[in-house]
Amino acid sequence: MPIKAMFLIADVRIPVKRKKTLRLAKVEAIAEDILENGQTTPIQVREGKTGGWVLIEGYHRLEALRALGESSVEGYEVRARLH
């Protein structure tokens, strides 16, 4: 079962392929929603090989919180599956 916790935004690494999917309009819309309602959906991260965290899900939420000047994000620590 995933463990819900607070993570420092600075400690969350975004994989290179994910960075290409960023849509600024979506980040702005999510930031506005977060201002009105707070963060309602946690992100998902896994532990990185060299420390810190690697983003699994929630890139736009993470960037919206970063744009709002937040230093932490609510999320779930999940275990990565080996294929």
Backbone bond lengths (Angstrom), bond angles and torsions (degrees), N, CA, C in turn:
res aa  C-N    CA-C-N  psi(-1)  N-CA   C-N-CA  omega(-1)  CA-C   N-CA-C  phi
1 M - - - 1.448 - - 1.529 109.20 -
2 P 1.324 117.25 134.81 1.463 119.87 -179.39 1.523 111.88 -63.52
3 I 1.318 115.54 149.08 1.458 122.15 179.99 1.526 108.55 -103.67
4 K 1.337 117.08 121.28 1.455 122.08 -179.97 1.526 108.80 -84.52
5 A 1.348 116.62 133.71 1.459 121.19 -178.32 1.523 109.64 -157.86
6 M 1.322 115.32 175.29 1.458 122.00 173.35 1.525 107.53 -99.86
7 F 1.332 116.60 136.76 1.464 122.42 -179.08 1.526 108.80 -124.68
8 L 1.324 116.53 141.82 1.455 120.12 174.25 1.521 108.58 -71.19
9 I 1.317 116.47 129.87 1.459 120.75 -179.03 1.524 110.58 -59.27
10 A 1.326 116.95 -37.24 1.464 121.38 -179.52 1.528 112.51 -64.42
11 D 1.329 117.52 -21.48 1.468 121.46 -179.12 1.525 113.20 -90.22
12 V 1.334 117.90 -3.27 1.464 121.56 -177.54 1.526 108.89 -97.13
13 R 1.333 115.38 119.69 1.466 121.51 179.14 1.525 109.25 -96.27
14 I 1.328 115.64 136.90 1.464 121.03 178.67 1.524 108.16 -101.50
15 P 1.332 119.00 123.99 1.460 120.96 177.38 1.532 111.37 -58.24
16 V 1.319 116.62 146.15 1.465 122.81 -175.87 1.524 111.97 -54.97
17 K 1.323 117.88 -43.99 1.472 120.21 -179.38 1.520 111.98 -61.78
18 R 1.335 117.33 -34.28 1.463 121.24 179.69 1.515 111.71 -69.48
19 K 1.334 117.42 -33.65 1.460 121.08 -177.75 1.528 111.73 -59.67
20 K 1.315 116.79 -27.72 1.460 121.45 -179.04 1.528 112.60 -73.68
21 T 1.331 118.02 -12.35 1.460 121.48 -175.20 1.526 113.22 -96.61
22 L 1.324 117.77 2.23 1.463 121.16 -175.78 1.533 111.59 -67.39
23 R 1.340 115.69 129.48 1.470 122.47 176.23 1.531 107.26 -119.57
24 L 1.326 116.25 113.00 1.459 121.47 -174.53 1.529 112.84 -61.70
25 A 1.316 117.99 -36.07 1.466 120.57 178.74 1.530 110.85 -62.13
26 K 1.313 116.01 -38.17 1.465 120.34 178.75 1.527 110.51 -68.77
27 V 1.332 117.07 -39.43 1.462 121.27 177.83 1.526 109.62 -61.26
28 E 1.335 117.43 -44.38 1.464 121.29 179.70 1.527 111.60 -62.60
29 A 1.324 116.80 -42.81 1.466 120.84 179.89 1.533 110.67 -64.19
30 I 1.319 116.91 -41.96 1.469 120.58 179.29 1.524 109.99 -67.69
31 A 1.331 117.52 -39.40 1.467 120.69 178.68 1.533 110.41 -60.57
32 E 1.323 116.96 -42.71 1.465 120.49 177.77 1.523 110.89 -62.36
33 D 1.324 116.75 -42.06 1.460 120.90 178.85 1.529 110.74 -64.84
34 I 1.318 117.47 -39.90 1.459 120.94 179.25 1.527 110.28 -64.47
35 L 1.330 117.20 -38.59 1.465 120.11 177.06 1.525 111.70 -61.09
36 E 1.326 116.43 -38.28 1.462 121.09 -178.36 1.528 113.05 -80.71
37 N 1.332 116.91 -40.65 1.468 120.93 -170.78 1.520 115.67 -119.16
38 G 1.316 117.90 -5.72 1.461 120.34 -173.87 1.519 109.88 79.46
39 Q 1.316 115.98 175.90 1.471 120.32 178.15 1.521 108.26 -77.25
40 T 1.313 117.18 113.38 1.463 120.96 -176.76 1.520 113.01 -98.06
41 T 1.333 117.19 -23.02 1.458 120.77 -178.39 1.523 109.30 -121.37
42 P 1.334 118.01 118.01 1.461 120.63 179.14 1.533 111.63 -68.52
43 I 1.333 115.72 153.76 1.463 120.31 172.99 1.525 108.17 -82.48
44 Q 1.331 117.48 175.13 1.465 121.86 175.12 1.517 108.38 -125.72
45 V 1.329 115.82 132.23 1.461 121.94 179.05 1.519 109.36 -133.31
46 R 1.327 114.53 159.51 1.465 120.08 170.91 1.516 106.68 -124.90
47 E 1.312 115.69 159.51 1.447 120.16 179.18 1.525 109.86 -69.12
48 G 1.342 116.80 134.79 1.453 121.65 178.78 1.518 111.48 -78.46
49 K 1.309 116.61 157.75 1.466 121.25 -179.57 1.521 112.47 -65.83
50 T 1.335 116.42 -32.17 1.466 120.24 -177.55 1.528 111.40 -112.33
51 G 1.312 117.06 27.06 1.454 121.66 -178.19 1.510 111.20 98.46
52 G 1.303 115.71 171.45 1.454 120.14 -177.84 1.518 111.15 71.22
53 W 1.341 114.61 -161.49 1.457 120.85 -174.98 1.520 110.25 -133.33
54 V 1.325 116.36 150.70 1.467 122.22 177.04 1.523 107.03 -115.03
55 L 1.321 115.86 129.20 1.456 121.14 -178.47 1.525 110.88 -68.98
56 I 1.314 115.76 131.93 1.465 122.24 175.42 1.534 109.24 -105.11
57 E 1.329 116.47 -46.20 1.464 121.96 -175.98 1.522 109.56 -147.42
58 G 1.345 116.94 137.33 1.456 121.03 174.26 1.520 114.85 111.14
59 Y 1.322 116.95 31.04 1.465 121.34 -176.59 1.529 111.84 -59.03
60 H 1.320 117.70 -46.48 1.468 120.51 -178.12 1.531 111.32 -67.57
61 R 1.322 117.88 -36.91 1.474 121.14 175.91 1.524 110.49 -63.28
62 L 1.330 116.07 -43.41 1.457 120.96 179.56 1.527 110.70 -61.80
63 E 1.318 117.19 -45.79 1.465 120.92 -179.43 1.524 111.73 -68.58
64 A 1.331 117.87 -32.38 1.461 120.98 176.36 1.527 110.37 -64.89
65 L 1.322 116.62 -43.88 1.462 120.24 177.79 1.522 111.29 -65.19
66 R 1.326 116.59 -39.04 1.470 121.04 177.28 1.535 109.61 -62.05
67 A 1.342 117.12 -42.89 1.469 121.69 179.61 1.529 111.57 -64.60
68 L 1.322 116.81 -29.91 1.458 121.03 179.00 1.532 112.06 -81.98
69 G 1.324 117.02 -2.44 1.460 120.76 177.92 1.518 114.68 85.50
70 E 1.325 116.76 13.81 1.461 120.19 178.47 1.530 109.99 -74.18
71 S 1.315 116.56 151.37 1.463 120.09 179.32 1.526 112.34 -106.98
72 S 1.343 116.74 -13.40 1.459 119.38 179.94 1.521 110.37 -136.00
73 V 1.326 114.63 161.63 1.453 122.14 -177.06 1.527 108.39 -139.49
74 E 1.328 116.22 142.10 1.455 120.43 176.10 1.522 108.33 -82.65
75 G 1.320 115.74 136.36 1.460 118.30 -178.58 1.512 112.74 -160.33
76 Y 1.314 113.63 175.27 1.458 121.71 176.37 1.524 109.06 -109.93
77 E 1.319 115.46 134.22 1.462 120.30 170.90 1.524 106.50 -87.27
78 V 1.317 115.98 120.23 1.465 120.62 -179.64 1.517 109.49 -116.77
79 R 1.277 116.00 158.29 1.461 121.07 176.47 1.517 108.73 -92.27
80 A 1.322 116.66 130.81 1.454 120.58 178.25 1.522 109.48 -73.77
81 R 1.317 115.53 140.50 1.464 120.19 178.76 1.506 109.99 -88.87
82 L 1.307 115.94 138.73 1.470 120.54 174.87 1.517 107.93 -90.74
83 H 1.322 116.45 130.98 1.466 120.42 -178.25 1.505 109.71 -99.38
